[in-house]
Amino acid sequence: MKDDQRLSRVERRKRELEQQELEASRLNGERSSDEPSNIEEPSNINEAWRQNRQGEGAPVQSEHPFLNEKSTDSSKPNYGTSKKRKKRMPRIPSFSKSKRKTSQSKSNHATQQSKPAKSPKQEVDHSSKPSNKRKRKWKGKVALLLIFLLLVGGYVATSPFTFLIMGSDARVGESLSGSRTDSLQLMEFVPRSRTVQNVSIPRDTYTAIPCEPDRDGDKITHAFAYGGATCTVGAVEGLTDASVDGQVVITFESFMELIDLIGGVNVTATHSFSEKGFNQTYEYTEGVSYAMDGDMALAYARHRKSDTDGARSNRQTEVMTAVAEKLANPSGWTKIPATYRFMKEEMGLEMNVLQMASVGLTMISNPDVNKMQVEGQDAYINNVYYYEPLEESVQSIRDALDLSMWGTVR
């Protein structure tokens, strides 16, 4: 009976302890998770049960096996229930993520807005925009200037160009000063009409000489002996009414050196004759083409025993045309700088780059060569022989040389 009462008391006490435990767990749930008091209460259950049993006069056992098991077992879930019943902040993942996204987007937007103000490169770009515009303006002006210069250069290069070739009779080793012009050729190059006007002036032509103001006239060959190239140019301009743009003086020696410098010329003989050169005697047959070196070309150009001065002038024109064709050919382009330098230093060449372009453009276009000669008659003045030009011949030459820039007669 005592055992039943004891068990019933134990059961009652068990229920009381469970009730206390429930109340303690409820209190623990209401407390914050940082307070440790809810953990310490279940560990004093055995001590409370001992004190109660002493008050009732019941024998006290060190540990009641049932209570120990229940207490230990019940203590374990208490921690679990206390943890489970802790108030946790509700998680709203969608709200928090959206906040993060919006905050990130705001921060990105803020950084994007702040980048132009902070980046020095963009500041440099903004500051360099005016300089870039200035550079573009300058580039545009330079391009317009180049186009203008090209147009002007093309216009000048394609304008008619008159050139005087003076052949001196100074022999090899002789001084040019005091010599006379053995031949005179006035050449007018007209690139736009692809024509070349070639006027041959006989050496004994009677005309006014600028450097001989006391005389009405003299042989045109004497102009070089009295006043050099300047006086000769003046005499030719007075006779033909043409404006001489460029000139060159050729001696026997410089003539041969020029032909050898460009590697010789190919000339088809227009007359059959023999002529002694410095190295040997050469035979020429009409219609036969010859590859001539300097000595052979000079012998061909200076022959005049078997025909007239006019025929000799034509042969000289043939040789000079062969030189121009040799240089105008693509294989002769590399020889142009050396040829120009030689003619400038050794022949007194007066011709600028645009004038050379005019000659080159004309010769490349396979031009029509209009050969003319001052026609005249033999005359003796004070028992001195002269070649007196006919007025009709001189006037026709003046009209032929008076061309527009397109190569038409004015």
Summary of the structure (lengths in Angstrom):
residues: 410
radius of gyration: 60.9
end to end distance: 161.8
largest distance: 193.3
contacts: 1139
relative contact order: 0.09
helix: 56%
strand: 18%
